[in-house]
């Protein structure tokens, strides 16, 4: 999956969270992973 949100703009740090799971024919077949938090500084 692609993160299609708008680009991070100049200003305060932006926090984004991501999770992953194995997909088979558009169906989730595993538990979701732990959450990865990314903080981008501009």
Buried (B, 14 or more C-beta within 10 A) or exposed (E): EEEEEEEBEEEEEBEEEEEEEEEEEEEEEEEEEEEEEEEEEE
